[in-house]
Amino acid sequence: MSKRKVLFIIGAGHCGSSLLALILGSHPQCFSAGELGNLPNRYRKGLYLDCVNCNSDFWDRTFGDSGLKQLSIGLGDTRVTPYIPLKLEKNIREFLGTDRVFKPYTFMLAQLGKEVIIDASKYWVWVDRKTKAKEFTVGEVEAYLLNLVRDGRAIVNSYLRKYPQRDMATFTQNWMDKTKRRQEFYQSFDRGKKIEVAYEQLASDPHVTVQKICEFLEIEFTPDMIEYWKYDHHDISGNDGTYSLVRRYQQQEMLDKVKETHGEYYEKIDLGIKLDLRWKKELSKEKLDIFNSIAGEFNQPYVWD
């Protein structure tokens, strides 16, 4: 039997993680959960869980309410019994052999019948906490880490497009600080296999880049997975702009918030994977000067020309 795996994708917001997760989730052995870290909060608030196809009952049908509650507890790292401290409860349940609730990835893989879950939650703190759990430390599930990097100018521009009233200098400093911490975590990660991929490489040469990632995951590359929009996806949350291309192929209506942020961009572009370099036209010289004064040197390893 093949080893069960979780691919954790870390990266800045707007780094292309939703695109990569959808591509990999189109592989027959993989399931993209998108930003799985948002499941506990969405479940507790009674929000829909499928952010790609809002009309889908996939999560309810696959896991049922009891299964979703179990996932919410396991992923949220919360107590099952309110009056027992979490650490003590885990020890007791482990001794009794009833600790399945604290093995959410093992549970998901069994229910889905897949070999690999793609968790694009992006935050390194999330990955650090999850990979310290028993299901990883005892080898029931194997952790794979992918650090998805992107030119900082593109990242900052995406935030400014969404929040135009915000400050360029603040966004730039925030991106640089978080990228430093993420890189430190990536370099120190020793609880599984790891690889770094540039969004620009993925978008410019998807076949070669995805084949490289499949080799890393020890699964066979299937060329059809590049046309991710043709497949059913059930991500918990992620980039609505990227999801809108899947919805467009399925002839679903474009979300208003996507139109408000991106105008007609996602209505007019081809469904095929394209390198998004809108920052070159949208960032003024003044804003680029601010970025370069704060993070120009730091950004050099991520520059895409």
Backbone as numpy.savetxt, mean C-alpha at the origin, in Angstrom:
# Nx Ny Nz CAx CAy CAz Cx Cy Cz
4.12 -27.51 -0.32 3.28 -26.32 -0.32 4.16 -25.07 -0.32
3.79 -24.06 -1.12 4.56 -22.83 -1.19 4.46 -22.07 0.12
5.51 -21.35 0.44 5.54 -20.54 1.64 4.56 -19.39 1.51
3.79 -19.14 2.57 2.85 -18.01 2.56 3.60 -16.74 2.91
3.28 -15.66 2.19 4.07 -14.44 2.30 3.17 -13.21 2.40
3.75 -12.16 2.99 3.14 -10.84 2.95 4.18 -9.88 2.40
3.82 -9.18 1.33 4.69 -8.13 0.82 4.22 -6.81 1.40
5.03 -6.21 2.25 4.74 -4.89 2.80 5.37 -3.84 1.89
4.56 -2.92 1.41 5.07 -1.80 0.61 5.14 -0.58 1.50
6.33 0.02 1.62 6.48 1.27 2.35 6.84 2.37 1.36
6.50 3.60 1.71 6.79 4.72 0.83 6.03 5.95 1.27
6.35 7.07 0.66 5.63 8.31 0.95 4.23 8.25 0.36
3.33 9.09 0.86 2.04 9.23 0.21 2.24 9.66 -1.23
1.44 9.16 -2.15 1.52 9.50 -3.57 2.81 8.98 -4.23
3.34 7.88 -3.71 4.57 7.31 -4.29 4.28 6.30 -5.38
3.00 5.96 -5.59 2.65 4.95 -6.59 2.34 3.59 -6.00
2.15 3.53 -4.68 1.94 2.23 -4.02 0.63 1.58 -4.45
-0.41 2.37 -4.67 -1.69 1.78 -5.11 -1.56 1.16 -6.49
-0.85 1.83 -7.37 -0.61 1.27 -8.71 0.13 -0.05 -8.62
1.21 -0.08 -7.86 1.99 -1.31 -7.74 1.17 -2.42 -7.08
0.41 -2.09 -6.05 -0.41 -3.10 -5.37 -1.43 -3.71 -6.31
-2.06 -2.87 -7.15 -3.05 -3.38 -8.10 -2.41 -4.29 -9.14
-1.23 -3.91 -9.61 -0.52 -4.74 -10.60 -0.21 -6.11 -9.98
0.38 -6.10 -8.80 0.74 -7.37 -8.16 -0.50 -8.16 -7.75
-1.55 -7.45 -7.38 -2.80 -8.12 -7.01 -3.49 -8.77 -8.19
-3.04 -8.47 -9.40 -3.60 -9.10 -10.59 -2.96 -10.45 -10.90
-1.94 -10.81 -10.12 -1.30 -12.12 -10.26 -2.19 -13.18 -9.62
-2.35 -14.35 -10.23 -3.26 -15.37 -9.69 -2.91 -15.86 -8.29
-1.65 -15.71 -7.87 -1.26 -16.18 -6.54 -1.29 -15.07 -5.49
-1.63 -13.85 -5.91 -1.54 -12.70 -5.00 -2.90 -12.07 -4.75
-3.01 -11.38 -3.62 -4.20 -10.59 -3.31 -3.76 -9.24 -2.80
-4.22 -8.18 -3.45 -3.91 -6.83 -2.98 -4.98 -6.39 -1.99
-4.53 -6.07 -0.77 -5.44 -5.55 0.25 -5.36 -4.03 0.33
-4.49 -3.43 -0.48 -4.32 -1.98 -0.39 -3.76 -1.58 0.96
-4.25 -0.48 1.50 -3.78 0.00 2.80 -4.53 -0.75 3.90
-4.07 -1.94 4.17 -4.75 -2.85 5.09 -4.82 -2.28 6.50
-3.88 -1.41 6.85 -3.87 -0.82 8.19 -5.12 -0.01 8.51
-5.88 0.35 7.48 -7.11 1.13 7.70 -8.33 0.25 7.96
-8.17 -1.08 7.85 -9.34 -1.95 8.04 -9.97 -1.82 9.43
-9.20 -1.86 10.53 -9.84 -1.80 11.84 -10.71 -0.56 12.03
-10.22 0.59 11.64 -10.97 1.83 11.81 -12.20 1.87 10.92
-12.07 1.42 9.69 -13.21 1.42 8.77 -14.27 0.42 9.24
-13.83 -0.71 9.77 -14.78 -1.71 10.26 -15.54 -1.17 11.48
-14.81 -0.56 12.42 -15.46 -0.03 13.63 -16.47 1.06 13.30
-16.19 1.85 12.28 -17.09 2.95 11.91 -18.21 2.51 10.96
-18.18 1.24 10.56 -19.22 0.73 9.67 -19.10 1.24 8.26
-17.88 1.63 7.83 -17.66 2.12 6.47 -17.47 0.95 5.51
-17.74 1.18 4.23 -17.51 0.12 3.25 -16.02 -0.16 3.18
-15.67 -1.40 2.94 -14.27 -1.83 2.96 -13.66 -1.89 1.57
-14.46 -2.05 0.56 -13.94 -2.18 -0.81 -13.92 -0.80 -1.45
-12.73 -0.18 -1.52 -12.63 1.18 -2.05 -12.37 1.22 -3.55
-12.25 0.08 -4.19 -12.12 0.04 -5.65 -13.49 -0.13 -6.28
-14.26 -1.07 -5.77 -15.61 -1.32 -6.26 -16.58 -1.14 -5.10
-17.15 0.05 -5.00 -17.99 0.40 -3.85 -19.26 -0.43 -3.77
-19.63 -1.11 -4.85 -20.85 -1.92 -4.86 -20.59 -3.37 -4.49
-19.33 -3.69 -4.18 -18.95 -5.08 -3.94 -19.22 -5.50 -2.49
-19.60 -6.75 -2.32 -19.76 -7.31 -0.97 -18.65 -8.32 -0.68
-17.53 -8.16 -1.38 -16.44 -9.15 -1.31 -16.01 -9.43 0.12
-15.72 -8.40 0.90 -15.19 -8.62 2.25 -16.20 -9.31 3.16
-17.46 -8.90 3.08 -18.50 -9.55 3.88 -18.69 -11.00 3.44
-18.69 -11.21 2.14 -18.92 -12.55 1.60 -17.75 -13.49 1.92
-16.53 -12.97 1.90 -15.35 -13.82 2.09 -15.08 -14.12 3.56
-15.30 -13.12 4.41 -14.92 -13.28 5.82 -16.10 -13.31 6.79
-17.25 -12.77 6.38 -18.38 -12.69 7.29 -18.10 -11.68 8.39
-19.12 -11.33 9.14 -18.93 -10.32 10.19 -17.98 -10.81 11.28
-18.07 -12.08 11.64 -17.19 -12.60 12.70 -15.73 -12.59 12.23
-15.51 -12.90 10.95 -14.15 -12.88 10.42 -13.60 -11.47 10.33
-14.44 -10.51 9.94 -14.00 -9.12 9.86 -13.72 -8.57 11.25
-14.51 -8.98 12.22 -14.25 -8.57 13.60 -12.91 -9.13 14.06
-12.64 -10.38 13.71 -11.36 -11.00 14.07 -10.20 -10.25 13.42
-10.35 -9.89 12.14 -9.31 -9.13 11.46 -9.11 -7.76 12.10
-10.22 -7.14 12.48 -10.13 -5.82 13.11 -9.37 -5.88 14.42
-9.60 -6.92 15.19 -8.89 -7.10 16.47 -7.42 -7.42 16.21
-7.17 -8.37 15.30 -5.80 -8.80 15.05 -4.93 -7.71 14.44
-5.48 -7.03 13.42 -4.71 -5.97 12.77 -4.61 -4.73 13.65
-5.67 -4.46 14.41 -5.67 -3.30 15.30 -4.91 -3.54 16.59
-4.50 -4.80 16.83 -3.76 -5.15 18.04 -4.50 -4.71 19.29
-5.78 -5.07 19.36 -6.61 -4.72 20.50 -7.01 -5.97 21.26
-7.50 -5.77 22.47 -7.87 -6.90 23.33 -9.20 -7.52 22.92
-9.29 -8.83 23.04 -10.56 -9.51 22.84 -11.38 -9.39 24.11
-10.73 -9.61 25.24 -11.38 -9.50 26.55 -11.00 -8.17 27.18
-11.94 -7.26 27.38 -11.62 -5.90 27.82 -10.85 -5.79 29.12
-11.02 -6.76 30.02 -10.45 -6.62 31.36 -9.10 -7.32 31.54
-8.58 -7.89 30.45 -7.29 -8.58 30.54 -6.27 -7.79 29.71
-5.11 -7.44 30.29 -4.08 -6.74 29.51 -3.72 -7.51 28.24
-3.45 -6.79 27.16 -3.22 -7.41 25.86 -2.10 -8.43 25.89
-0.97 -8.09 26.50 0.17 -9.00 26.52 -0.18 -10.28 27.26
-0.89 -10.16 28.38 -1.29 -11.34 29.14 -2.28 -12.18 28.35
-3.22 -11.51 27.69 -4.20 -12.24 26.90 -3.54 -13.03 25.77
-2.54 -12.43 25.13 -1.83 -13.13 24.06 -1.13 -14.37 24.60
-0.50 -14.23 25.78 0.20 -15.37 26.38 -0.76 -16.49 26.74
-1.90 -16.12 27.31 -2.90 -17.12 27.70 -3.44 -17.84 26.48
-3.80 -17.07 25.45 -4.36 -17.66 24.24 -3.33 -18.53 23.51
-2.08 -18.12 23.55 -1.03 -18.92 22.94 -0.89 -20.25 23.67
-0.95 -20.22 25.00 -0.85 -21.45 25.81 -2.03 -22.38 25.53
-3.24 -21.79 25.35 -4.44 -22.58 25.13 -4.63 -22.96 23.66
-3.81 -22.39 22.79 -3.95 -22.68 21.36 -5.13 -21.98 20.72
-5.53 -20.85 21.30 -6.68 -20.10 20.77 -6.24 -18.69 20.33
-5.02 -18.58 19.83 -4.47 -17.26 19.49 -4.60 -16.93 18.00
-5.51 -17.61 17.31 -5.68 -17.34 15.88 -6.07 -15.88 15.62
-6.80 -15.30 16.57 -7.24 -13.92 16.40 -6.07 -12.95 16.25
-4.91 -13.32 16.80 -3.73 -12.47 16.72 -2.80 -12.87 15.57
-3.35 -13.64 14.62 -2.60 -14.02 13.42 -3.42 -13.63 12.18
-3.64 -12.32 11.98 -4.54 -11.89 10.91 -4.09 -12.24 9.50
-2.79 -12.20 9.24 -2.32 -12.51 7.89 -2.46 -14.00 7.59
-2.18 -14.83 8.58 -2.37 -16.28 8.42 -3.83 -16.58 8.12
-4.72 -15.92 8.85 -6.16 -16.10 8.67 -6.59 -15.65 7.27
-6.12 -14.49 6.85 -6.49 -13.97 5.54 -6.03 -14.88 4.41
-4.78 -15.32 4.49 -4.24 -16.19 3.44 -5.04 -17.49 3.33
-5.45 -18.04 4.48 -6.22 -19.28 4.47 -7.60 -19.06 3.85
-8.24 -17.95 4.20 -9.58 -17.67 3.68 -9.55 -17.34 2.19
-8.50 -16.64 1.77 -8.41 -16.22 0.37 -7.87 -17.31 -0.54
-7.14 -18.27 0.03 -6.53 -19.32 -0.77 -5.42 -18.80 -1.67
-4.71 -17.77 -1.20 -3.63 -17.16 -1.96 -2.28 -17.44 -1.31
-1.21 -17.18 -2.06 0.13 -17.37 -1.53 0.73 -16.08 -0.98
0.31 -14.94 -1.55 0.91 -13.65 -1.18 -0.17 -12.61 -0.95
-0.10 -11.89 0.17 -0.92 -10.72 0.41 -0.06 -9.49 0.20
-0.59 -8.51 -0.54 0.09 -7.24 -0.74 -0.51 -6.23 0.24
0.28 -5.80 1.20 -0.15 -4.82 2.19 0.56 -3.50 1.89
-0.17 -2.56 1.31 0.41 -1.28 0.90 0.10 -0.18 1.91
0.17 -0.52 3.20 -0.13 0.47 4.24 0.89 1.60 4.28
2.07 1.37 3.77 3.12 2.37 3.51 3.94 2.80 4.74
3.37 2.78 5.94 4.07 3.31 7.10 5.04 2.28 7.68
6.29 2.68 7.87 7.30 1.73 8.37 6.99 1.29 9.80
6.35 2.16 10.58 6.00 1.79 11.96 5.02 0.62 11.95
4.08 0.63 11.03 3.11 -0.46 10.88 3.84 -1.77 10.58
4.77 -1.74 9.64 5.52 -2.94 9.25 6.37 -3.43 10.42
7.00 -2.51 11.11 7.83 -2.87 12.26 7.02 -3.62 13.30
5.82 -3.11 13.58 4.97 -3.73 14.60 4.42 -5.07 14.13
3.96 -5.15 12.89 3.35 -6.37 12.40 4.35 -7.52 12.29
5.56 -7.23 11.84 6.54 -8.30 11.63 7.15 -8.81 12.93
6.85 -8.14 14.04 7.27 -8.65 15.35 6.26 -9.62 15.94
5.11 -9.77 15.29 4.06 -10.67 15.78 4.47 -12.13 15.58
3.85 -13.00 16.37 4.24 -14.41 16.40 4.14 -15.08 15.03
3.11 -14.75 14.25 2.94 -15.45 12.97 4.13 -15.24 12.05
4.87 -14.14 12.24 6.08 -13.91 11.46 7.32 -14.47 12.16
7.41 -14.29 13.46 8.62 -14.71 14.17 8.78 -16.22 14.20
7.67 -16.97 14.16 7.78 -18.43 14.16 7.77 -19.01 12.75
7.63 -18.14 11.75 7.74 -18.60 10.36 6.47 -19.11 9.72
5.31 -18.86 10.34 4.06 -19.27 9.70 3.84 -18.46 8.42
4.24 -17.20 8.47 4.16 -16.31 7.32 5.52 -15.64 7.16
5.93 -15.43 5.91 7.23 -14.82 5.65 7.04 -13.37 5.21
7.86 -12.46 5.78 7.75 -11.04 5.47 8.69 -10.65 4.34
8.13 -9.91 3.37 8.91 -9.31 2.30 8.66 -7.81 2.36
9.70 -7.02 2.18 9.59 -5.56 2.28 10.01 -4.91 0.97
9.15 -4.03 0.46 9.48 -3.28 -0.76 9.41 -1.79 -0.44
10.53 -1.11 -0.62 10.59 0.33 -0.41 10.40 1.02 -1.76
9.24 1.66 -1.93 8.92 2.32 -3.20 9.28 3.80 -3.09
10.26 4.23 -3.86 10.74 5.61 -3.78 10.30 6.39 -5.02
10.27 7.71 -4.88 9.87 8.58 -5.99 10.52 9.95 -5.82
10.78 10.61 -6.92 11.33 11.97 -6.90 10.50 12.83 -5.95
11.18 13.45 -4.97 10.48 14.23 -3.96 9.66 15.37 -4.52
10.05 15.92 -5.66 9.30 17.00 -6.28 7.92 16.53 -6.72
7.84 15.30 -7.20 6.55 14.74 -7.59 5.67 14.49 -6.37
6.27 14.01 -5.29 5.51 13.74 -4.06 4.92 15.04 -3.52
5.77 16.06 -3.37 5.32 17.33 -2.81 4.26 17.97 -3.71
4.44 17.88 -5.01 3.46 18.46 -5.93 2.10 17.78 -5.79
2.10 16.48 -5.58 0.83 15.75 -5.41 0.09 16.23 -4.18
0.82 16.48 -3.10 0.19 17.01 -1.89 -0.35 18.42 -2.12
0.42 19.24 -2.83 -0.01 20.61 -3.10 -1.24 20.63 -4.00
-1.33 19.68 -4.91 -2.50 19.60 -5.78 -3.75 19.30 -4.95
-3.57 18.48 -3.94 -4.70 18.10 -3.08 -4.99 19.17 -2.04
-3.94 19.83 -1.55 -4.10 20.87 -0.52 -3.39 22.14 -0.98
-3.95 22.85 -1.97 -3.26 24.00 -2.57 -3.03 25.16 -1.61
-3.77 25.21 -0.52 -3.61 26.30 0.43 -2.45 26.08 1.39
-1.86 24.90 1.37 -0.78 24.56 2.30 0.55 25.17 1.85
1.55 25.06 2.73 2.85 25.71 2.53 3.85 24.76 1.88
4.53 25.23 0.82 5.51 24.42 0.10 6.66 23.98 1.01
7.16 24.90 1.81 8.30 24.59 2.67 7.94 23.50 3.69
6.74 23.58 4.24 6.31 22.59 5.23 6.20 21.20 4.61
5.58 21.11 3.43 5.46 19.83 2.75 6.84 19.25 2.42
7.74 20.10 1.97 9.07 19.65 1.60 9.82 19.10 2.80
9.80 19.83 3.90 10.48 19.39 5.12 9.88 18.10 5.65
8.56 18.02 5.59 7.86 16.83 6.06 8.25 15.60 5.24
8.29 15.78 3.90 8.69 14.66 3.03 10.11 14.21 3.34
11.02 15.15 3.52 12.42 14.81 3.76 12.59 14.10 5.10
11.95 14.61 6.14 12.07 13.99 7.47 11.53 12.56 7.48
10.37 12.37 6.88 9.76 11.03 6.87 10.56 10.06 6.00
11.11 10.58 4.90 11.91 9.73 4.02 13.18 9.26 4.73
13.78 10.14 5.50 14.98 9.76 6.27 14.66 8.61 7.23
13.55 8.73 7.96 13.20 7.68 8.92 12.85 6.37 8.21
12.17 6.50 7.07 11.81 5.29 6.31 13.04 4.59 5.78
14.00 5.37 5.28 15.24 4.77 4.77 16.04 4.09 5.88
16.05 4.69 7.05 16.75 4.09 8.20 16.12 2.75 8.56
14.77 2.71 8.53 14.09 1.44 8.83 14.40 0.40 7.76
14.35 0.81 6.49 14.62 -0.12 5.41 16.03 -0.71 5.53
16.99 0.12 5.81 18.37 -0.34 5.93 18.54 -1.31 7.10
17.79 -1.09 8.17 17.95 -1.93 9.37 17.05 -3.16 9.36
16.13 -3.25 8.41 15.17 -4.35 8.39 15.88 -5.69 8.18
15.70 -6.60 9.13 16.36 -7.90 9.05 15.40 -9.04 9.38
14.09 -8.77 9.23 13.10 -9.80 9.56 12.47 -10.39 8.29
13.18 -10.31 7.19 12.68 -10.86 5.92 13.49 -10.33 4.77
13.00 -10.56 3.58 13.70 -10.10 2.38 13.26 -8.68 2.04
14.14 -7.93 1.36 13.80 -6.55 1.03 14.34 -6.16 -0.34
13.66 -5.17 -0.93 14.04 -4.66 -2.25 13.59 -3.21 -2.34
14.33 -2.40 -3.08 13.94 -1.01 -3.31 13.62 -0.83 -4.79
12.52 -0.14 -5.08 12.06 0.07 -6.45 11.68 1.54 -6.60
12.02 2.14 -7.73 11.62 3.51 -8.02 10.31 3.52 -8.81
9.39 4.38 -8.40 8.13 4.51 -9.12 8.38 4.79 -10.60
9.36 5.64 -10.89 9.64 6.02 -12.28 10.09 4.82 -13.11
10.82 3.89 -12.50 11.19 2.67 -13.20 9.96 1.82 -13.49
9.09 1.72 -12.49 7.86 0.94 -12.64 7.01 1.49 -13.77
6.81 2.81 -13.79 5.94 3.42 -14.78 6.56 3.47 -16.17
7.89 3.58 -16.25 8.58 3.67 -17.54 8.76 2.31 -18.20
9.01 1.30 -17.39 9.27 -0.05 -17.93 8.60 -1.08 -17.02
7.26 -1.10 -17.03 6.54 -1.97 -16.09 6.84 -3.45 -16.23
7.02 -3.94 -17.46 7.26 -5.38 -17.65 8.55 -5.81 -16.96
9.63 -5.10 -17.21 10.92 -5.46 -16.62 10.88 -5.30 -15.09
10.29 -4.20 -14.62 10.27 -3.92 -13.19 9.41 -4.93 -12.44
8.23 -5.23 -12.97 7.34 -6.18 -12.29 7.92 -7.59 -12.34
8.57 -7.92 -13.44 9.23 -9.24 -13.51 10.30 -9.36 -12.43
11.03 -8.29 -12.20 12.05 -8.28 -11.15 11.41 -8.47 -9.77
10.27 -7.84 -9.54 9.58 -7.97 -8.26 9.04 -9.39 -8.09
8.53 -9.98 -9.17 8.03 -11.36 -9.11 9.15 -12.33 -8.76
10.32 -12.11 -9.34 11.47 -12.95 -9.01 11.83 -12.79 -7.54
11.75 -11.58 -7.05 12.01 -11.31 -5.63 11.02 -12.06 -4.74
9.75 -12.10 -5.17 8.71 -12.80 -4.41 8.70 -14.30 -4.66
9.51 -14.75 -5.60 9.59 -16.17 -5.97 8.27 -16.68 -6.52
7.65 -15.85 -7.38 6.45 -16.25 -8.11 6.71 -16.00 -9.59
6.00 -16.70 -10.44 6.21 -16.59 -11.88 5.56 -15.33 -12.42
6.30 -14.56 -13.18 5.76 -13.35 -13.81 4.75 -13.73 -14.88
3.58 -13.09 -14.84 2.57 -13.29 -15.88 2.31 -11.94 -16.55
2.64 -11.79 -17.83 2.53 -10.50 -18.51 1.16 -9.83 -18.41
0.09 -10.64 -18.31 -1.26 -10.07 -18.27 -1.49 -9.22 -17.02
-0.70 -9.42 -15.97 -0.93 -8.67 -14.73 -0.64 -7.18 -14.91
0.10 -6.81 -15.96 0.37 -5.40 -16.22 -0.93 -4.65 -16.52
-1.89 -5.33 -17.14 -3.18 -4.71 -17.43 -4.11 -4.90 -16.24
-3.71 -4.29 -15.14 -4.38 -4.49 -13.85 -5.84 -4.07 -13.85
-6.21 -3.11 -14.70 -7.58 -2.59 -14.71 -8.60 -3.62 -15.17
-8.13 -4.71 -15.77 -9.04 -5.75 -16.26 -9.44 -6.75 -15.18
-8.85 -6.61 -14.00 -9.08 -7.59 -12.93 -9.93 -6.98 -11.81
-10.55 -7.87 -11.04 -11.31 -7.43 -9.88 -10.35 -7.14 -8.73
-10.54 -6.01 -8.07 -9.70 -5.63 -6.94 -10.59 -5.19 -5.78
-10.07 -5.40 -4.57 -10.88 -5.13 -3.39 -10.04 -4.47 -2.29
-9.25 -3.47 -2.68 -8.37 -2.79 -1.72 -9.19 -2.09 -0.63
-8.67 -2.15 0.59 -9.32 -1.47 1.71 -9.31 0.04 1.51
-8.19 0.60 1.13 -8.10 2.02 0.79 -6.80 2.26 0.05
-6.70 3.44 -0.57 -5.52 3.78 -1.34 -5.78 5.03 -2.15
-5.16 5.13 -3.32 -5.27 6.32 -4.15 -6.50 6.26 -5.04
-7.43 7.18 -4.81 -8.69 7.17 -5.57 -8.47 7.47 -7.05
-7.43 8.26 -7.37 -7.15 8.53 -8.77 -6.79 7.26 -9.51
-5.91 6.46 -8.93 -5.53 5.19 -9.54 -6.72 4.24 -9.60
-7.50 4.19 -8.52 -8.67 3.31 -8.51 -9.69 3.73 -9.57
-9.72 5.02 -9.90 -10.71 5.51 -10.86 -10.51 4.91 -12.25
-9.27 4.50 -12.55 -9.02 3.87 -13.85 -9.66 2.48 -13.91
-9.63 1.77 -12.78 -10.32 0.48 -12.72 -11.82 0.69 -12.83
-12.31 1.71 -12.12 -13.74 2.01 -12.18 -14.15 2.42 -13.60
-13.30 3.17 -14.26 -13.61 3.61 -15.62 -13.74 2.42 -16.56
-12.82 1.45 -16.42 -12.88 0.25 -17.26 -14.16 -0.54 -16.97
-14.59 -0.52 -15.71 -15.81 -1.22 -15.32 -17.06 -0.38 -15.55
-16.86 0.79 -16.15 -17.95 1.72 -16.50 -18.69 2.21 -15.25
-17.93 2.40 -14.17 -18.48 3.03 -12.98 -18.26 4.54 -13.07
-19.02 5.29 -12.33 -18.94 6.75 -12.37 -17.70 7.25 -11.64
-17.05 8.27 -12.18 -15.89 8.88 -11.55 -16.32 9.59 -10.26
-15.53 9.44 -9.19 -15.85 10.09 -7.93 -15.65 11.60 -8.04
-16.53 12.36 -7.39 -16.45 13.82 -7.44 -15.12 14.35 -6.90
-14.62 13.72 -5.83 -13.37 14.22 -5.23 -12.18 14.03 -6.17
-12.24 13.02 -7.04 -11.18 12.83 -8.03 -11.25 13.94 -9.07
-12.45 14.29 -9.49 -12.62 15.38 -10.46 -12.16 16.70 -9.87
-12.48 16.94 -8.60 -12.13 18.20 -7.96 -10.62 18.37 -7.86
-9.90 17.28 -7.58 -8.44 17.36 -7.39 -7.69 17.30 -8.70
-8.13 16.45 -9.62 -7.35 16.17 -10.83 -8.00 16.68 -12.12
-9.18 17.30 -12.02 -9.85 17.75 -13.23 -10.21 16.57 -14.12
-9.88 16.67 -15.42 -10.22 15.62 -16.37 -9.07 14.64 -16.60
-8.02 14.74 -15.77 -6.81 13.94 -16.00 -7.12 12.45 -16.11
-7.85 11.91 -15.13 -8.10 10.47 -15.12 -9.23 10.06 -16.06
-9.94 11.03 -16.60 -10.96 10.72 -17.60 -10.39 10.64 -19.00
-9.25 11.33 -19.22 -8.70 11.44 -20.57 -7.49 10.55 -20.83
-6.72 10.22 -19.79 -5.50 9.43 -20.02 -5.84 7.99 -20.41
-4.92 7.36 -21.14 -5.09 5.96 -21.49 -5.05 5.11 -20.23
-5.65 3.94 -20.31 -5.62 3.03 -19.17 -4.24 2.42 -18.96
-3.45 2.36 -20.01 -2.10 1.81 -19.89 -1.25 2.61 -18.93
-0.26 1.96 -18.33 0.59 2.60 -17.31 1.42 3.71 -17.94
1.35 4.89 -17.36 2.07 6.05 -17.86 2.85 6.70 -16.72
4.02 7.24 -17.05 4.83 7.96 -16.08 4.21 9.34 -15.84
3.86 9.61 -14.60 3.22 10.88 -14.23 4.30 11.89 -13.84
4.53 12.85 -14.73 5.51 13.91 -14.47 4.83 15.27 -14.44
3.61 15.34 -13.93 2.87 16.60 -13.91 3.57 17.68 -13.10
4.43 17.27 -12.18 5.10 18.25 -11.34 5.94 19.21 -12.18
6.45 18.76 -13.32 7.30 19.61 -14.16 6.54 20.82 -14.71
5.23 20.64 -14.93 4.41 21.74 -15.43 3.72 22.51 -14.30
3.43 21.81 -13.22 2.60 22.42 -12.19 3.39 23.17 -11.11
4.63 22.80 -10.88 5.43 23.50 -9.87 6.07 24.75 -10.48
5.81 25.89 -9.87 6.40 27.13 -10.34 7.89 27.18 -9.99
8.62 28.08 -10.64 10.04 28.24 -10.34 10.23 28.61 -8.87
9.35 29.44 -8.35 9.45 29.85 -6.95 9.34 28.64 -6.01
8.39 27.78 -6.30 8.20 26.60 -5.46 9.35 25.62 -5.61
9.85 25.48 -6.83 11.00 24.60 -7.04 12.24 25.13 -6.30
12.39 26.43 -6.28 13.51 27.03 -5.55 13.40 26.74 -4.05
12.18 26.80 -3.53 11.97 26.49 -2.11 12.32 25.03 -1.84
11.85 24.14 -2.72 12.14 22.71 -2.55 13.65 22.47 -2.58
14.32 23.04 -3.55 15.76 22.80 -3.71 16.57 23.37 -2.55
16.11 24.50 -1.99 16.84 25.09 -0.87 16.75 24.22 0.38
15.67 23.45 0.50 15.46 22.60 1.68 15.94 21.17 1.43
15.57 20.60 0.29 15.79 19.16 0.07 16.47 18.83 -1.25
17.03 19.83 -1.92 17.64 19.56 -3.22 18.72 18.51 -3.18
19.65 18.65 -2.24 20.74 17.67 -2.12 20.22 16.32 -1.66
19.31 16.34 -0.70 18.76 15.08 -0.18 18.01 14.32 -1.27
17.39 15.03 -2.19 16.57 14.42 -3.23 17.38 13.80 -4.37
18.67 14.07 -4.41 19.49 13.63 -5.55 19.37 12.13 -5.86
19.38 11.24 -4.87 19.25 9.80 -5.21 17.92 9.43 -5.84
16.92 10.31 -5.71 15.57 10.01 -6.21 15.23 10.77 -7.48
16.14 11.63 -7.93 15.87 12.44 -9.12 15.71 11.55 -10.35
14.68 11.84 -11.14 14.44 11.08 -12.37 14.50 12.05 -13.54
15.46 11.85 -14.43 15.63 12.72 -15.58 15.28 11.94 -16.84
